[in-house]
Amino acid sequence: MPDKHLSSQFDADLNNLSSRVMEMGGLVESQIRQAVYALSHFNAEAAQTVLQVEHRVNSFEVEIDRDVSSIIGRRQPTARDLRLLMAMSKTTANLERVGDEAAKIARMVNSIIDSGTPRSLPSSDLRMSADLASGLLRKALDAFARLDVPTAISILREDDQIDQEFDGFVRKLITYMMEDPRTISASLDLLFVAKAIERIGDHAKNIAEFIIYVVKGEDVRHTPLADVESSMS
């Protein structure tokens, strides 16, 4: 009976912690939406909203890491439970970095607005990449909540599409700068935005890799996708 009691308490701790990670993920997703809106409409107010939320995201990271350490110290978990707690901590760190990328986008939007040349640049091309990255993060969080390995593997595949969008956008920006040197400053701002979007996709991919680590006990970081798919089949 005491063992069952301890187990149920541990499950409650894990569920509560998982809910906090998902809450943080929802906040970061809202940051991305605001950042994309700010970029699409060159809206300084939306950009400021993104920056104002940043401290809340940072607080989430500190609080969740504190709770993870507390649970490990009190429960001394092993095997899959320990992997899950480690993955939650790492997922939280990646979410905090996604928030940082959203804040970078907001700052770059403000810089482009201040430059006075926003409408002459292909900023609308970034909307597709941003939507892809945002959707990938949402998918990764949903998969993490369910510890869904097949979906995690599909996320690893989809990240390549964001990388391709980034490469294509860089080529387009180079053309703009060559044709009109007056756009160089604002184009460089957009380049940083594009890189931030690409990094959001990378963080979603990292979360997908943590899912595989929890469920399968395999660290697939830096492993070719074909090898990951083969080992999971």
Residue pairs with C-beta under 8 A, 6 or more apart in sequence:
10 71
10 75
10 77
10 81
13 71
13 75
14 71
14 81
14 84
14 85
17 64
17 67
17 68
17 71
17 85
17 88
18 88
18 145
20 60
20 63
20 64
20 67
21 64
21 88
21 91
21 92
21 95
21 144
22 141
22 145
23 60
24 57
24 60
24 61
24 64
24 92
24 95
25 95
25 137
25 141
27 53
27 56
27 57
27 60
27 99
28 57
28 95
28 98
28 99
28 102
28 137
29 134
29 137
29 138
29 141
30 53
31 50
31 53
31 54
31 57
31 98
31 99
31 102
31 103
32 98
32 102
32 130
32 133
32 134
32 137
32 200
33 134
34 46
34 47
34 49
34 50
34 53
34 102
34 106
35 46
35 47
35 50
35 102
35 103
35 105
35 106
35 109
35 130
36 105
36 127
36 130
36 131
36 134
37 43
37 46
38 44
38 46
38 47
38 49
38 50
38 105
38 106
38 109
39 105
39 109
39 123
39 126
39 127
39 130
39 193
40 123
40 124
40 127
42 109
42 112
42 113
42 118
42 119
42 123
43 109
44 109
44 110
44 113
46 106
47 106
47 107
47 109
47 110
48 106
50 102
50 103
50 105
50 106
51 103
51 106
51 107
53 99
54 99
54 100
54 103
57 95
57 96
57 99
58 96
58 99
60 92
60 95
60 96
61 92
61 93
61 95
61 96
64 88
64 89
64 92
65 89
65 92
68 85
68 88
68 89
71 77
71 85
72 82
72 85
75 81
77 85
80 214
80 215
80 217
83 213
83 214
83 217
84 214
87 144
87 210
87 211
87 213
87 214
90 206
90 210
91 144
91 207
91 210
94 203
94 206
94 207
95 203
97 199
97 203
98 137
98 199
98 200
98 203
101 196
101 197
101 199
101 200
101 203
102 196
102 200
104 192
104 193
104 196
105 193
105 196
105 197
108 189
108 190
108 192
108 193
108 196
109 193
111 186
111 189
112 118
112 121
112 123
112 186
112 189
112 190
115 185
115 186
115 189
117 182
117 183
117 185
117 186
118 186
120 180
120 183
120 186
121 176
121 183
121 186
121 187
121 190
122 169
122 172
122 173
122 176
122 190
123 190
123 193
125 169
125 172
126 169
126 190
126 193
126 194
126 197
128 165
129 162
129 165
129 166
129 169
129 194
129 197
129 198
130 197
132 158
132 161
132 162
132 165
132 201
133 162
133 197
133 198
133 200
133 201
133 204
134 200
136 155
136 158
136 159
136 162
136 200
136 201
136 204
136 205
137 200
137 201
137 203
137 204
137 207
139 151
139 154
139 155
139 158
139 204
140 152
140 155
140 204
140 205
140 207
140 208
140 211
141 207
142 148
142 151
143 151
143 152
143 155
143 207
143 208
143 211
144 207
144 210
144 211
147 211
147 214
147 215
148 211
149 211
149 212
149 215
149 216
149 232
151 208
151 211
152 208
152 209
152 211
152 212
153 208
153 212
153 228
153 229
153 232
155 204
155 205
155 207
155 208
156 205
156 208
156 209
156 225
156 228
157 225
159 201
159 202
159 204
159 205
162 197
162 198
162 201
163 198
163 201
165 198
166 194
166 195
166 197
166 198
169 194
170 191
170 194
173 187
173 190
173 191
173 194
176 183
176 187
177 183
177 184
177 187
206 221
209 219
209 220
209 221
212 218
212 220
212 228
212 232
213 219
213 220
216 231
216 232
218 231
220 228
220 231
